[in-house]
Amino acid sequence: MKRTFTAVLFFFCLLVVWDRLAASGRWSPVLLPPPMAVLDYLRGAVDDGTLLQALWVTTKRLLLGYVIGVAAGVPLGLFTARFEWAYDTLGVIGLGLQALPSVCWVPLSLIWFGQTEVAMLFVVVMGTIWSVALATDNGVKNVPPIFARAAQTMGSRGLHTWIKVILPASLPFIVSGIKQGWAFAWRSLMAAEIYVTILTGFGLGQLLNYGRDLHAMDQVIGIMLIIVVIGLLADKILFSPWERFLHRRWGTVRS
């Protein structure tokens, strides 16, 4: 409760500073709109359905690409952790691709898939899969070897050891990787929506880009705030409680 109050007080102070700077007249409203102008834009976008429609389109794209990335990244991470030759090949490639900014996938996806939903999906998947795979690989390798040896003395062998011992023991690290993959999926989708223009649906990235084209800073800042709020809510509601529970359950949290 104390931390929440501190965060609210901090953001309130930032809001006051923002309002004072906008009211000082030193910056043009085109460059720094007042908070009320941003609020008016968001209210109007909600009333005419633009914001809700864009949020729905973006959420669908994000969830689909994220689920595919996680579903492919976890087995890939287990595979590279199990076989040394796989880590020396796929693991090294994944390490390099994970450091590649998501926006770099956009030109390739446009050439391969054109101005389509598949192009956006490809960018999101590529932005997610490698971070999840590397986190899974790291989690498996951080499992104490004594866990597997103890299971083997009780008759566990092969795939049973991996499913019943190693995978559960590495879950805290895998969840951290899945959480990181969510952040990369967001960044990838925003890059895709800004550069890929399609008529099947306009997401938050397109609204952000249109605000730039129209020099409407109230729209740009408003959409940026929406993106930040969604990211915070996803972390606080979905990932952080799950992550804390697993670390407590597995005894990996600091006392």
PyMOL commands that set and color helices and strands:
alter all, ss='L'
color gray80, all
select helices_A, chain A and resi 2-23+35-47+50-82+84-98+102-113+117-141+145-153+158-169+171-195+204-213+217-250
alter helices_A, ss='H'
color red, helices_A
deselect
rebuild
show_as cartoon
